[in-house]
Amino acid sequence: RPPVCGIIQSMITLLSPDQLPAARPLFDAMAGHHLILPSILAGLTPARVWVDNPDQPSAAAAVVHNKVYLLGSSRKADFNAALGELLTGQVFPKLKQDGVGIALVFPSHAGWVDLYPALFGNTFARIYPDAQRQVYAFDAGSNTLTDWRGLLPEGFTLRPVDARLLADDRWSSIEYLREETQSERVSIADFLEHSFGVCLTHGLDLVAWCLSEYNCGERCEVGIATVEAYQRRGFGTVAGAAFVEEALRRGYRSIGWHCWTRNLPSAALARRIGYTQRAEETLAFCVFPEVDA
């Protein structure tokens, strides 16, 4: 489908990297709990950001892979019409074509929710407009970290997720870890340059790991996983607490943790490590129809 055209095109503008600072006031509404937004403004996370006015934007949509952030005023009818055409005509079809299963839509306020029918069209097989997520944080000087060394069993080793580890094909689950390093980065090289992580190993098994995401200033967020064969044995606590210790050593002052409200084990793990809940948010969880074989 061709780009947004005609008079509608004048109502929506794709910002160039040097224009992004103009959108900062709109980003600030969610930046406290979504580090991805400051990371975009800093040029550290590639994104497409559309606004109603490139000089003084009052409404914006930021798209990063399958995440859409709806920011600012929801009452700009012309912008909303253009955005709906853009999302249903280009953004969502491309995700579906690429085999992406879901899209996550984060509204900065409840006014955007009324626009979902127009913005989503008939793109999705199912839409859950009130999906709940929790935001946790570990802040230096405020939170108390679990002593992970006392939980480390004999025969298990904590290692940095570095170039040497990622290049070694002997590790079990190494492809899984490589994929994880690129879940919020464009490549392994990008991860190694801008992120860091720790990994728990046993023999040649990768057991659990914790990786930084959206590193920006003194803040980062975290992604954590434990290989299925080692789950429910406390290894996530070890990796997660060791990661926090390493982050603090590197000068990070605040670490964010996001999880679905229904994911009770993830929330319990965050609290066990020493994180505290800071917010609960509502977003749209949108499921694409099955991709044709």
C-alpha positions in Angstrom: 0.0 0.0 0.0 1.4 3.5 -0.8 2.4 5.9 1.9 -0.2 8.2 3.6 -1.2 10.6 0.8 -3.2 13.7 -0.1 -4.3 16.2 2.4 -3.9 13.6 5.2 -0.1 13.5 4.7 0.2 17.1 5.8 -1.4 16.1 9.1 1.3 13.6 10.1 5.1 13.9 9.9 7.8 11.3 10.5 10.5 13.0 12.5 14.1 12.8 11.5 16.7 12.0 14.2 17.6 15.6 14.6 13.9 16.6 15.1 13.3 14.1 17.9 14.0 16.5 20.8 10.9 18.5 19.8 8.8 15.5 21.0 10.5 15.4 24.5 7.5 17.0 26.3 5.2 14.3 25.0 7.6 11.5 25.8 8.1 12.8 29.4 4.6 11.6 30.3 5.7 8.0 30.2 9.5 8.3 30.4 9.5 7.6 34.1 8.4 4.0 33.7 9.4 3.4 30.0 13.1 3.9 29.5 12.7 3.0 25.9 11.4 6.6 25.3 14.4 8.5 26.7 16.6 5.9 24.8 14.8 6.9 21.6 15.4 10.6 22.2 19.1 9.9 22.9 19.4 8.1 19.6 20.2 4.8 21.3 17.1 2.9 20.2 16.0 3.1 16.5 12.3 4.1 16.3 9.8 5.8 14.0 8.1 8.7 15.6 5.2 10.5 13.9 3.8 13.8 15.1 1.1 16.3 14.2 3.5 19.2 14.0 7.3 18.8 13.7 8.0 22.2 15.3 5.6 22.0 18.2 4.0 18.6 18.4 1.0 18.0 20.5 0.3 14.4 19.5 2.7 11.6 18.6 3.0 7.9 18.0 6.4 6.1 18.5 6.8 2.7 17.0 9.6 0.3 18.0 9.2 -3.2 16.4 5.8 -4.4 17.8 5.4 -1.6 20.4 3.3 1.5 19.7 3.3 4.4 22.2 0.5 6.9 21.8 1.5 10.2 23.3 0.1 13.6 23.9 -3.4 14.8 22.8 -5.9 12.3 21.5 -8.1 15.0 20.2 -6.3 15.8 17.0 -8.8 14.5 14.5 -6.7 15.0 11.4 -3.7 13.4 13.0 -5.7 10.5 14.3 -7.2 9.8 10.8 -3.7 9.9 9.3 -2.3 7.7 12.1 -5.1 5.1 11.7 -4.3 4.9 7.9 -0.6 4.6 8.7 -1.0 1.8 11.3 -3.6 -0.3 9.4 -2.1 0.3 6.0 1.6 -0.1 6.7 2.8 -0.7 10.3 0.6 -3.6 11.3 0.5 -5.4 8.0 4.4 -5.3 7.9 4.5 -6.9 11.4 2.1 -9.6 10.3 4.1 -10.2 7.2 7.2 -10.6 9.3 5.5 -13.3 11.4 5.1 -11.2 14.5 2.3 -12.6 16.6 1.3 -9.6 18.7 1.4 -5.9 18.9 1.5 -3.9 22.2 -0.1 -0.5 22.3 0.8 1.8 25.2 -1.5 4.9 25.6 -0.2 7.8 27.6 -3.8 8.4 28.9 -7.2 6.9 28.7 -8.4 9.2 26.0 -6.5 7.2 23.4 -8.5 4.0 24.2 -11.6 5.4 22.6 -9.7 5.6 19.3 -8.7 2.0 19.2 -11.4 1.0 16.7 -10.3 3.6 14.2 -6.6 3.0 14.8 -6.7 -0.8 14.7 -9.4 -1.4 12.0 -9.9 -5.1 11.4 -6.2 -5.8 11.7 -6.3 -8.1 14.7 -8.0 -11.4 15.5 -8.3 -10.4 19.2 -7.8 -7.3 21.1 -7.4 -7.1 24.9 -7.7 -3.3 25.5 -7.2 -3.5 29.3 -4.2 -5.8 29.7 -2.4 -5.1 32.9 1.3 -4.8 33.5 3.3 -3.9 36.6 6.4 -1.8 36.8 9.1 -2.5 39.5 12.3 -0.6 40.2 15.5 -1.1 42.1 16.9 2.3 43.1 20.4 2.7 44.6 20.2 3.8 48.2 16.6 2.8 48.6 16.3 -0.9 47.9 18.0 -3.7 49.7 19.6 -6.4 47.5 19.4 -10.1 48.1 22.8 -11.7 48.8 23.1 -13.9 45.8 26.5 -15.4 46.7 25.0 -17.3 49.5 22.5 -18.8 47.1 25.1 -20.0 44.5 25.4 -23.8 44.6 28.7 -25.6 44.2 29.6 -26.3 40.6 27.8 -23.2 39.3 29.6 -20.2 37.9 28.6 -16.6 37.2 30.0 -15.2 34.0 29.7 -11.9 32.1 27.7 -12.1 28.9 30.5 -10.9 26.7 31.8 -11.5 23.2 33.8 -14.5 24.2 30.8 -16.3 25.7 28.4 -15.4 22.8 30.9 -16.6 20.2 31.3 -20.1 21.8 29.0 -22.6 20.2 29.8 -25.3 22.8 27.3 -23.7 25.3 23.9 -25.3 25.4 21.1 -22.8 24.7 23.6 -20.4 23.2 21.2 -19.6 20.3 18.5 -18.7 22.8 20.9 -16.3 24.6 22.0 -14.8 21.3 18.3 -14.1 20.5 17.8 -12.6 23.9 20.7 -10.1 23.4 18.9 -8.9 20.2 15.4 -8.7 21.6 15.9 -5.0 22.4 19.0 -4.4 20.3 19.5 -4.5 16.6 22.5 -6.9 16.7 24.8 -8.7 19.1 27.4 -6.1 18.3 24.9 -3.4 19.4 24.3 -5.3 22.6 28.0 -5.6 23.4 28.5 -1.9 22.8 25.5 -0.5 24.7 24.3 -3.2 27.1 25.7 -5.8 29.5 24.6 -8.9 31.3 25.5 -11.8 33.6 25.0 -15.5 33.0 24.9 -18.5 35.4 26.5 -21.6 34.0 26.9 -25.3 35.0 29.4 -27.3 33.0 28.6 -26.3 29.5 25.0 -25.5 30.3 23.7 -21.9 30.2 21.4 -21.9 33.2 20.0 -18.4 33.6 20.9 -14.9 32.5 20.0 -11.3 33.1 20.6 -8.6 30.5 20.3 -4.9 30.5 17.9 -3.1 28.1 17.6 0.6 27.0 20.7 1.7 28.9 20.4 5.5 29.1 22.3 7.7 31.5 22.1 6.2 35.0 19.1 4.1 34.2 18.5 0.7 32.5 15.8 -1.9 32.4 16.2 -5.7 32.6 15.3 -8.9 30.8 15.7 -12.2 32.6 15.3 -15.8 31.7 16.0 -19.3 33.1 16.5 -22.3 30.9 13.5 -24.6 31.4 15.5 -27.6 32.8 16.8 -25.3 35.6 13.6 -23.5 36.5 12.1 -23.4 40.0 15.5 -23.8 41.7 16.3 -20.3 42.6 18.7 -19.6 39.8 16.7 -16.6 38.5 17.2 -15.0 41.9 21.0 -15.5 41.7 21.2 -14.1 38.2 18.9 -11.2 38.9 20.6 -10.2 42.1 24.1 -10.5 40.6 22.9 -8.3 37.7 21.8 -5.6 40.0 25.1 -5.7 41.8 26.9 -5.4 38.5 24.7 -2.5 37.4 25.3 -0.6 40.6 29.0 -1.2 40.2 28.8 0.3 36.7 27.2 3.4 38.1 23.5 2.8 37.3 21.2 4.2 39.9 17.8 2.9 38.8 16.8 -0.4 37.2 13.4 -1.1 35.8 11.5 -4.4 35.7 8.3 -4.9 33.7 6.0 -7.9 33.9 2.4 -8.8 33.2 0.2 -8.6 36.3 -0.9 -12.2 35.7 2.8 -13.3 35.7 2.9 -13.9 39.5 6.3 -15.8 39.4 8.0 -12.8 37.6 6.6 -10.3 40.1 7.6 -12.5 43.0 11.1 -12.9 41.6 11.4 -9.1 41.3 10.4 -8.6 44.9 12.7 -11.4 46.1 15.7 -9.8 44.5 14.8 -6.4 46.1 12.7 -4.5 43.6 9.6 -2.6 44.7 6.5 -2.0 42.7 6.2 1.6 41.4 3.2 1.5 39.0 0.5 -0.6 37.3 -0.5 0.3 33.8 -3.1 -0.6 31.2 -2.2 -1.3 27.6 -3.7 -3.0 24.6 -2.6 -6.6 23.8 -3.4 -7.2 20.2 -3.2 -10.6 18.5 -2.7 -10.9 14.8 -4.5 -13.6 12.8 -2.4 -16.6 12.1 0.2 -16.0 9.4 -0.7 -17.9 6.3 1.6 -20.9 5.6 
